[in-house]
Amino acid sequence: MEAIGGFDPRMVRQGSFDFIGEPVSSDVAAQDRAAVIGLLGPAPVPVDEIIRLSGLSPAVVQTVLLELELADRLDRLAGGRVSAR
């Protein structure tokens, strides 16, 4: 703790985190989000395949996948694959 230094207690967030409401990023259109979610299922799929099939930019796909992961609705697997929970 000494190596890190002090911290400002006002910067610590109180309470629990809830990712079930609004999306994390407002930069992604609803139809883009729906397109990525529609490509996910219980079988693992490479992220590159989702990017190719969706026709969306890698940044948009990765943003949606991160939102789903934070909402505990996505599993990341070895080899750059993902699956819906």
Long-range contacts (C-beta under 8 A, 24 or more apart in sequence): 19-67, 19-70, 19-71, 19-72, 20-71, 23-67, 24-63, 24-66, 24-67, 24-70, 25-63, 25-67, 27-60, 27-63, 28-60, 28-63, 28-64, 28-67, 32-56, 32-60, 32-64, 33-64, 33-67, 36-60, 36-61, 36-64, 36-65, 37-64, 37-68, 37-84, 40-68, 40-74, 40-82, 40-83, 40-84, 41-83, 41-84, 42-83, 42-84, 43-83, 44-75, 44-77, 44-81, 44-82, 44-83, 45-81, 45-82, 45-83, 46-79, 46-80, 46-81, 47-80, 47-81, 47-82, 48-80, 50-82
